[in-house]
Amino acid sequence: MTAGRRRVAVTGLGVVLAAGTGADALWQALLGAPPEGHRAVADWDPSLWLGVAEARHTDRFTQFAVAAAASAVEDAGNPRTAPDASGVVLGTALAGVGTLERQALVRSDRGDKRVSPFTVPMIMPNAAAAAVSQRLGRRGPCRTVTTACAAGTDAIGSAARLIADGVCDSVLTGGTEAALSDTVVAAFHNMRALSPGGRTRPFDAGRDGFAIAEGAAVLLLEAYEAAAERGARVYAEVLGHASTADAYDITLPLPDGSAAARCMLLALRDAGLGPADVGQVSAHGTGTRHGDLAEARALTSVFGSGGPPVTSAKGITGHAFGASGAIEAVAAILSMAHGLIPPVAGLATEDAELGGALDLVRETPRTWAVGPVLSNSFGFGGHNGCLVLGPPAT
Amino acid sequence: MADGVFEAVVACVVDVLQVPAGKVVEEAVFTEDLGATSLTLVEVVMALEETFGIDVPEADVEAVRTVGDACDLVRGLT
C-alpha cells in the first residue's frame, strides 16, 4: 500500500464453507475433485458460536461471519488489541435475503402480525459486521462493503487501508454469503447464470455458468511491525488494492475488459509492483460465457503472452458472491504457504476464443516460485476489485 | 388459578427468552428479571397469540411489564 504509512500483515484465517470449517478444509478441497451442484453449508450448527436466542435473531450470513471471525482471531493466537483501534470490514452481496424470503412467506401465509420484529436487523447488509464488532468488542470503524461479487476483495482492500493509514491496528475483514434461497436460485436460473449441470468450469470451451456457494472467509489483518514484534505467525502481506467501474451494464461485463485491466494495473501500482512481478493470478473465473471472456481479455492486455500462471478456485468452491474474494484471498495465501497452485477444476478444453495467451493451471497442482498474487473479483453493477497479496517478508 | 394459563405462558417465555423456567414467576419483570428487550417482548406476545389463538391490541402490549401481566392479558382475551 504505497500511499499508506504502514505495512499490513495477515495473521489469522477463518473459513466456513461447504467443504468444512477452517483454512485446511479449503486447501484440501482445492486439491480434490470438484463437487456437483450448489455448495450449501450442510448441517450448519450455529450453537458452537451463538446462543439459541442469538441464532434465532441472526441470518445465516451473519452466523457464518461470526464463526469465521472468531476462528480467525483464534487462529492468530487471540492477540489483544485496543478496542478503539480494532475494526471490522466485511463484504456481502445479498446479505439476509434468506430471512427476507422466509418472512415474506410468513406474511403471505399468516398476515402482517406474524412478521418477526427482528426482520430488519436480520436482513440488513451490515448485520454481519455489526455482530462481529459487538461480540468481539471491536469499537473502531465497522463497515460493510456491497460491491456484489467484488465485495470480499474490496472489503480486504478497505480494511488494509485502515491499517496502512494508522486508523486501526487490527481489522477483521473478509466476506460472507448465504444466498441459497429458492427465490435467488430461481432468479439466477432465469437469467441463465447457473450451470444446468451444476458444474463451474472456468475458461472451458463448454462453460455454462456457475454453482452457488454459501460461506464466509475472514482474515485478521494487523500492523506488520506490531505483529512481527509479538512474534505472530505472518501468513502474508496485503500489498495493494484498487477498484474501478465498468460504467457499462448492470450484469454484463465491459466486453473488452478494459476497466478490469485498469483495476489490475492500479492495484499493482498501489503495491509498488509491475505485471512482471506477479507470480500468480487468482482469477475471478466464474465459468460464465461473458465474464471469463472479458477477464481473459483484461489479463492478456495486462500481461501479454508469457504472463504468470492463472487459476480459479470457483471450479471447486462454486460462487459465494460477496464472500468469494475473501475465500480466494485465503486460497492465495494457502498457495503461498504450500508452494503449490491448485489447478482450475472443471477446465478440460480451453476456450479458443479466449486467445490462448493465458497460462492456465491445468489438471494437477503446480509448484511455483512463491511471489505476489493478483486476486481478481468482478461484480454485477460493473464493480472491479483487485487485491495484491505477497508472501511474508523473510 | 388452575386454568393452565400460567404454565402455558411460562412455556412461551422459556422458549422465546431462553431463560430457566424457575425464573419465570408471576412477579418477574420481563426486562429487568428475564432480560427481555423491546423486540423480544414483542416476540413473547406473538408467541402468546399463537399459543392461545388470541389477537393482542398494540396498546395492551405496552402494558405488559410482568409475567403476571401477561397471564392477565391472556385471561382477558380468552
Interface residues (C-beta under 8 A of the other chain):
Chain A: G51 V52 A53 K113 R114 S116 P117 F118
Chain B: V16 L17 Q18 L39 T40 V42 E43 M46 E49 D55
